[in-house]
């Protein structure tokens, strides 16, 4: 089966053929770094990490771009609210907007790393691409699709009625749309026109304004992504992704302004579904939210990644109080088989093996090729675990080895092997323990390089006796504390 993905723009599953043979260009929307990451951000990142890993597994060279929106109305408002505020987990008193944005950007990076989300090829910040944004606005004005505000505010707007395809991504009629909420109607030709550039206003920090041909100001949110994606991936690229909530107005506006400027833009639009709480939309106002940090306090990163990545990417993922326990049970079944099978096939030594696509069940690959059908792929994974456990019970070492290699290949393709160790609250004790263990692992690596297998096994046995399990992965050895 060839790769097939659902394209939001055409509302159908289409064969995926990259624009360049052997290469895939992928852009997906990152965070507006105004606060701590929420579970929707992380689900989206895991979905597009799964997509990236699968494309790589299929032999493509993938260039991935995930932006950081580090200038925005909400960021400025949050920084303004910090003036004289009391310190808390989310608030640093009298914090500058750029310091706030950078602080939360680091929190996102930490969450991504803990859950095994690969770093993108490029992760541009909006504030680093102001000249590219000016150039795009100028192109739109010259083409008759944008205009400076009529009230001398310094704003520049996209003229939605000048582009006859406006609304095509979400299949809406302009007259049925609400007014664009990113700027007031004053100075607009049409209330639905959206801001490309926002003139500097009294009371806003001077550091949040850049010189432009239209006066000091800052970019509109939608413009930022269009300027950044085309800088790194060119005027036409393979896939644009993000959460379903970004389809309108953000992605609709991105597509309109980019195509109106003459860029082909995205060949595929892919959107992941939302996360709900017991069937209801998560909302801080009614207190039914759950954050990634809360999940990581209740379960290991491997379990949290399994939970957030187990549903079909286009479906709603519903969180319930038992969700993490159910995910933990599934992960324990997988890991239990891996540990028993490894001991059966390789004993207590460190004999390694090379994983390859030949180890992967065809049904797993077919599921992933078919619009990234992770639920069906996980069904194949668990079927293989059951087959492997039956082979263990029967003492069939060859069948155990085949099942082990298949399971490890599938978990690698899903990124379940990539999560970090639980950080034990990032305590000083954990940091000290990690330093000591890493020293032992480096000594073990040196022994293995010198083919001193007895010394390498002795180090591993000493760690095991101390309650530390060592797992060898393609990215190096990882350690965890055992339950005992």
C-alpha positions in Angstrom: 0.0 0.0 0.0 1.2 3.5 -0.8 1.2 6.2 1.8 -2.2 7.9 2.1 -3.2 10.8 4.3 -6.4 12.8 4.9 -6.1 16.2 3.3 -8.3 18.8 5.1 -8.3 21.1 2.1 -9.9 18.5 -0.2 -11.7 16.6 2.6 -10.5 13.2 1.3 -7.8 10.6 1.9 -5.2 11.1 -0.9 -2.1 9.2 -2.1 0.9 11.0 -0.7 3.6 11.7 -3.3 6.3 14.2 -2.0 7.2 17.2 -4.2 10.8 16.0 -4.2 11.6 12.3 -4.6 12.9 10.9 -1.3 12.3 14.1 0.6 9.4 15.4 2.7 8.9 19.0 3.9 6.7 19.3 7.0 5.6 22.4 8.9 3.4 22.2 12.0 2.3 25.0 14.3 4.1 25.2 17.6 3.1 27.1 20.7 2.3 30.7 21.5 4.5 30.7 24.6 2.3 32.7 26.9 2.0 30.0 29.6 2.8 26.4 30.6 2.1 23.8 27.9 -1.3 22.1 28.0 -2.2 18.6 26.9 -3.5 19.8 23.5 -0.1 21.2 22.6 1.6 18.0 23.6 -0.9 15.7 21.8 -0.3 17.7 18.6 3.5 17.5 19.0 3.3 13.7 19.5 1.0 13.2 16.5 3.4 15.0 14.2 6.4 13.3 15.8 4.7 10.0 14.9 4.2 11.2 11.4 7.8 12.3 11.1 9.2 9.0 12.5 7.0 7.0 10.1 8.1 9.0 7.1 11.7 8.5 8.2 11.1 4.8 8.7 9.7 4.7 5.1 13.0 6.0 3.9 12.3 9.7 3.5 14.6 12.5 4.5 12.3 14.7 6.4 12.8 18.5 7.0 10.6 19.5 9.9 9.8 23.1 11.0 7.9 23.9 14.2 7.5 27.6 14.9 7.6 29.5 18.2 5.2 32.4 18.5 7.1 34.6 20.9 5.3 37.9 20.2 1.5 38.1 20.6 -1.3 40.1 22.3 -1.6 37.4 25.0 2.1 37.4 25.8 2.1 41.2 26.2 -1.1 41.0 28.3 0.4 38.2 30.6 3.6 40.3 31.0 1.6 43.4 31.9 -0.3 41.4 34.5 2.9 40.4 36.1 3.6 44.0 37.2 3.6 44.0 41.0 2.1 40.4 41.0 3.1 37.9 43.6 5.4 35.1 42.5 3.8 31.7 41.7 4.4 28.7 39.4 3.3 30.8 36.4 4.2 34.3 37.4 7.5 36.1 37.8 6.8 39.6 39.1 7.6 42.5 36.8 8.7 40.2 34.0 9.5 41.6 30.6 7.4 40.1 27.8 10.4 38.6 26.0 11.7 37.0 29.2 8.2 35.5 29.9 8.1 34.1 26.3 11.6 32.6 26.6 10.8 31.0 30.0 7.7 29.3 28.7 9.5 28.3 25.5 11.9 26.3 27.7 9.0 24.6 29.5 7.6 23.4 26.1 11.1 22.2 25.1 11.3 20.3 28.4 7.9 18.6 27.9 8.7 17.7 24.3 12.1 16.2 25.3 10.7 14.2 28.2 8.0 12.6 26.0 10.4 11.7 23.2 9.3 14.3 20.6 12.2 14.8 18.2 13.7 18.3 17.9 12.6 19.8 14.5 15.1 20.5 11.9 14.4 24.2 12.4 12.4 25.9 15.2 12.2 29.6 14.2 10.9 32.3 16.5 8.6 34.9 15.1 10.7 37.8 16.4 13.7 36.6 14.4 11.8 37.0 11.0 10.5 40.5 10.9 12.2 41.4 7.5 10.6 38.3 5.9 7.2 39.5 7.2 7.7 43.0 5.8 8.6 41.5 2.4 5.4 39.3 2.4 3.2 42.3 3.3 4.8 44.4 0.5 4.0 41.6 -2.0 0.4 41.5 -0.9 0.0 45.3 -1.1 1.5 45.3 -4.6 -0.8 42.5 -5.7 -3.9 44.4 -4.4 -4.7 42.0 -1.6 -3.7 44.1 1.4 -3.9 47.7 2.4 -2.7 50.1 5.2 -5.5 51.0 7.6 -7.7 53.9 6.8 -7.3 55.5 10.2 -3.5 56.1 10.4 -3.2 53.5 13.1 -0.2 51.8 11.3 -2.2 48.6 10.9 -2.1 46.7 7.6 -4.9 44.4 6.7 -5.5 41.5 4.3 -8.5 42.2 2.0 -10.5 39.0 2.2 -12.9 39.9 -0.6 -9.9 40.4 -2.9 -9.2 36.7 -2.8 -12.0 34.6 -4.3 -10.7 31.4 -2.7 -10.9 32.8 0.9 -12.8 30.3 3.0 -11.9 27.3 0.8 -9.9 25.5 3.5 -12.9 25.4 5.9 -15.5 25.5 3.2 -17.2 28.7 4.4 -18.8 31.6 2.7 -17.3 35.0 3.6 -20.7 36.5 4.4 -21.3 33.8 7.0 -18.1 34.5 8.8 -17.7 36.6 12.0 -15.5 39.7 12.2 -11.8 39.0 12.6 -11.1 39.4 16.3 -7.4 40.3 16.0 -8.0 44.0 15.6 -11.0 46.4 16.0 -13.1 47.2 12.9 -11.9 50.8 12.8 -9.7 51.4 9.7 -10.9 48.2 7.9 -12.7 48.0 4.6 -14.5 44.8 5.9 -14.8 43.6 9.5 -13.5 40.2 8.4 -10.2 41.6 7.1 -7.4 40.4 9.3 -4.3 42.1 10.5 -1.0 41.5 8.8 0.8 44.3 10.8 -0.4 45.9 14.0 0.6 49.5 14.6 2.2 50.3 18.0 -0.3 51.5 20.6 0.1 53.8 23.6 0.9 51.8 26.7 2.5 48.9 24.8 6.2 48.3 25.5 8.6 50.0 23.1 10.6 46.7 22.9 7.5 45.1 21.3 7.6 47.3 18.2 9.7 47.2 15.1 10.2 49.8 12.4 8.3 49.2 9.2 7.3 51.0 6.0 3.8 51.5 7.7 5.1 52.7 11.0 6.3 51.0 14.2 4.4 47.9 15.2 4.5 44.1 15.3 3.3 41.3 13.1 -0.1 39.7 13.0 -0.2 36.1 14.2 -1.2 34.6 10.8 1.5 36.4 8.9 4.2 35.0 11.1 3.7 31.4 10.1 3.5 32.2 6.4 6.8 34.1 6.4 8.6 31.5 8.4 7.5 28.4 6.6 8.4 29.7 3.2 11.8 30.9 4.4 12.7 27.3 5.5 10.7 25.1 3.1 10.1 27.3 0.1 7.0 28.7 -1.6 5.5 25.1 -1.9 6.0 22.3 0.5 4.5 18.9 1.3 2.5 19.1 4.6 1.2 21.7 6.9 -0.1 20.5 10.2 -1.6 21.6 13.5 -4.5 21.2 15.9 -8.0 21.1 14.6 -8.7 24.4 16.4 -6.3 26.2 14.2 -8.1 25.5 11.0 -10.0 28.7 11.3 -9.1 31.4 11.3 -5.3 30.7 11.6 -4.8 28.2 8.8 -7.5 29.7 6.5 -5.7 33.0 6.8 -2.3 31.5 6.3 -3.3 29.8 3.1 -5.1 32.8 1.7 -2.3 35.3 2.3 0.4 33.0 1.0 -1.5 31.9 -2.1 -2.6 35.5 -2.8 1.1 36.5 -2.7 1.8 33.8 -5.4 3.1 30.9 -3.3 1.7 27.4 -3.9 2.0 26.7 -0.1 1.0 23.4 1.4 0.2 20.3 -0.7 -1.5 18.6 2.2 -3.2 20.0 5.3 -3.3 17.6 8.3 -5.1 18.4 11.6 -5.1 16.4 14.8 -8.2 16.2 17.0 -8.8 17.7 20.4 -8.4 16.3 23.9 -11.6 16.2 26.0 -12.3 15.4 29.7 -15.0 12.8 30.1 -16.6 13.9 26.9 -16.5 17.6 27.6 -14.2 20.3 26.2 -11.4 21.1 28.7 -11.8 24.5 30.3 -10.0 26.2 33.2 -13.2 28.0 34.0 -15.0 24.8 34.9 -11.9 23.1 36.4 -11.8 20.0 34.1 -8.3 20.5 32.7 -5.4 18.1 33.1 -1.9 19.2 32.3 1.1 17.2 31.0 2.9 17.9 34.3 -0.1 16.3 36.1 0.0 13.3 33.9 3.8 12.9 34.4 3.2 13.1 38.1 0.9 10.1 37.9 2.6 8.0 35.2 5.9 7.5 33.5 6.8 9.4 30.3 6.5 6.1 28.3 2.9 5.7 29.6 1.9 9.3 29.0 3.3 9.1 25.4 1.4 5.9 24.8 -1.8 7.4 26.1 -1.5 10.7 24.1 -0.5 8.8 20.9 -2.9 5.8 21.0 -5.9 7.3 19.2 -6.2 8.0 15.5 -4.8 11.5 15.1 -8.0 12.9 13.6 -10.2 11.7 16.4 -11.0 13.2 19.7 -8.9 11.8 22.5 -11.0 11.6 25.7 -9.3 11.7 29.1 -10.9 9.9 32.0 -9.6 9.2 35.5 -8.7 5.6 34.5 -7.0 6.6 31.2 -3.4 6.5 32.5 -3.9 3.2 34.4 -5.2 1.6 31.2 -2.3 3.0 29.2 0.1 1.8 32.0 -1.3 -1.8 31.8 -0.8 -1.8 28.0 2.8 -0.6 28.3 3.5 -3.1 31.1 2.3 -6.0 28.8 4.6 -4.8 26.1 7.6 -4.3 28.4 7.0 -7.5 30.3 7.2 -9.4 27.1 10.3 -7.5 25.9 12.2 -8.2 29.2 11.2 -11.9 29.3 12.0 -12.5 25.6 15.3 -10.7 25.8 16.3 -12.9 28.8 15.1 -16.0 26.9 16.9 -15.2 23.6 20.1 -13.4 24.8 20.3 -14.4 28.5 22.0 -12.0 30.9 24.7 -10.9 28.4 24.7 -7.8 26.3 24.5 -9.4 22.9 22.9 -6.9 20.6 20.9 -7.1 17.4 20.1 -4.9 14.5 16.5 -3.9 13.9 15.3 -3.4 10.4 12.1 -3.0 8.4 12.2 -6.8 7.8 11.3 -7.3 11.4 8.1 -5.3 11.1 4.8 -7.1 10.5 3.2 -6.2 7.2 -0.1 -5.4 8.9 1.6 -2.8 11.1 3.1 -1.1 8.1 -0.2 -1.2 6.2 -2.0 0.4 9.1 0.6 3.2 9.4 0.6 3.8 5.6 -3.2 4.2 5.7 -3.5 7.7 7.1 -1.4 6.9 10.1 -3.8 4.5 11.7 -2.1 4.1 15.0 -5.0 2.2 16.7 -4.8 -0.5 14.1 -1.0 -0.5 14.3 -1.2 -0.9 18.1 -3.6 -3.8 17.7 -0.9 -5.5 15.6 1.7 -4.7 18.2 -0.4 -6.3 21.0 -1.2 -9.3 18.8 2.6 -9.8 18.4 3.1 -9.6 22.1 0.5 -12.3 22.7 2.1 -14.5 20.0 5.5 -14.0 21.6 4.1 -14.9 25.1 2.7 -18.1 23.6 6.1 -18.9 22.1 7.7 -18.2 25.5 5.3 -20.7 27.2 6.0 -23.3 24.5 9.8 -22.7 24.7 10.0 -21.9 21.0 13.2 -19.7 21.1 13.1 -18.9 17.4 9.5 -17.7 17.5 10.3 -15.6 20.6 13.2 -14.0 18.9 11.1 -13.1 15.8 8.4 -11.6 18.0 10.9 -9.7 20.1 12.5 -8.1 17.0 9.0 -7.3 15.6 7.9 -5.7 18.9 11.0 -3.6 19.3 10.8 -2.4 15.7 7.2 -1.3 16.1 7.8 0.5 19.4 10.7 2.3 17.8 8.6 3.3 14.8 6.0 4.8 17.3 8.7 6.6 19.3 7.9 4.6 22.5 11.6 3.9 22.9 12.5 7.6 22.8 11.1 8.9 26.1 13.4 10.1 28.9 13.7 8.7 32.4 11.2 9.9 35.0 13.0 12.8 36.5 11.9 12.1 40.1 10.8 15.6 40.5 14.1 16.8 39.1 15.4 16.4 42.6 19.1 16.9 43.6 19.1 13.2 44.7 18.0 12.0 41.2 20.6 14.3 39.5 23.4 12.9 41.7 22.2 9.3 41.1 22.1 10.0 37.3 25.7 11.3 37.4 26.9 8.2 39.2 25.1 5.8 36.9 26.2 7.6 33.7 29.8 7.1 34.9 29.1 3.4 35.3 27.5 3.3 31.8 30.5 5.0 30.2 32.8 2.5 31.9 30.6 -0.3 30.6 30.7 1.1 27.1 34.5 1.3 27.2 34.6 -2.4 28.4 32.3 -3.4 25.5 34.5 -1.5 23.0 37.5 -3.4 24.3 35.5 -6.6 24.1 35.9 -7.1 27.8 32.5 -8.8 28.1 33.1 -10.0 31.6 33.7 -6.5 32.9 30.7 -5.1 31.0 28.4 -7.9 32.4 29.8 -7.3 35.9 28.9 -3.6 35.7 25.4 -4.3 34.5 24.9 -7.0 37.1 26.0 -4.6 39.9 23.5 -2.0 38.6 20.7 -4.7 38.5 21.5 -5.8 42.0 21.1 -2.1 43.1 17.7 -1.9 41.6 18.7 -0.2 38.4 17.5 -1.7 35.0 19.7 -0.9 32.0 18.1 -0.9 28.5 20.3 -0.7 25.4 18.8 1.3 22.6 20.0 2.7 19.2 20.5 6.0 21.0 22.6 4.5 23.8 21.9 2.9 27.2 19.1 4.2 29.3 18.5 3.4 33.0 15.3 3.1 35.1 14.7 2.2 38.7 13.0 -1.1 39.1 9.9 -1.6 41.1 11.7 -3.8 43.6 
